[in-house]
Amino acid sequence: MQAELGPELFAELVEMLVADAAGGMQRLKQHVEAGHLTEVEHEAHRLKGSSRALGFERLGGAYHEIEQLAQEQSVDTLDFSLARLEEERAAMVDWWTAAKDVFARAGV
């Protein structure tokens, strides 16, 4: 994906995803707690697309799982899936934290 976008645009979009995913995690938790499954489905769908568009397939898969559970009204398993999602989000943030240094040294 980086080759298609170029390093500067890729870095900018990943920064946006990192910020959006943090806020999205909070929104998902709030919607689950309130029982607003349609909002859970929409938020997960949006973030799934952003994640997969940048090549973060595991993160996108975790969002897909949340989206499917919301569609199926499977409230009991959403908490477990949110925990998995948080792990995937944290892994993406850790990767980006390390990768940013490489981008900075390359002048991006």
N, C-alpha and C positions, 0 to 999 in steps of 0.2 A: 504494500500500500504506500509506503514511504516513497518508493521510486516513482509511482504514478503521480503523487501530489507534489513531490519535491520536499526537501528536508524542512524548509522554513514553514510552509503551510501545514505539513504533517505535525510539526512541533506545536504550532499554534492550536490546531484542532485537538491534539491530545491534551494540551493544557485546559482547553474548554471542557473536554470530556471529564477530566479529573474533577474540575469544579462542579460540573453539572451532576456527576455521579454522586458526589457527597451530598448535595442538596436533594437529589432524587432519592437517595437512601432514606433521608429523613421524611420526605413526603410519602414514600411507600409505607414506612412504619406508621405514620399518622393515619393514612388512609386505611390500613389494615386494622388498626386499633378502633377506628370509627366505623368499620364495616362497610366502607365505600369501595366495593370491589370493582366497580366500573372505572373509578379513578386509578385504582391499583393497576388494572389491565392497561389503561391508556399510558400511564407513566412508564410501566415496564416495557410496553411496546416501543415507545419513543426512545428510551435508553438502549433497548436492544438494537435498534437500527443504528444509532450513533456508534455503539460499541463495535458492531460487526462491520460497519463501513470503514472503520479504522483498523480492522484486522484483529480485534480482541474477541475471538470466537468463544472462548470459555466464559468470559464475562457476558457476552451476548446470549450464550446458552443459559446462563443463570437467570438473566432477565426474561428469556423465553419461558423458562419453567414457572416463574412468578406470573407471567401473563396467562399461561395455560391454567394454572391453579385458580386464578381470579375468574377466568371464564367458566370454569367448572364449579365455582363457588366452594372450593375446597379450603375453607378457612382453617381447618385443623392442621393442615400441613404447611401453611404459609409461613409460620414462624420458623420452622426448620429450613425452609427454602430461603428465607430472608437471611438466616445465619450463613448459609452457603454463599449467597450473593455477597454478603459483607466480606467473606474470605476472598472471593474472586476480585472484588473491588479493591481490597487492600493489596492483593498481589499485583494488580495493574498499577496502582500508585507506587508500590515499591519498585516495580520495573521502571516506571517513568522517572522516579527519583534518581535511579542509577543511570538511566539512558540520557537524562538531561545533561549530565556531566560530559558525556561523550559528544552530544550535540554542541555544547558550549565550546569544547576544545576544537571542534571542527568549524567553529565560527558561525554556527546557526543561531 
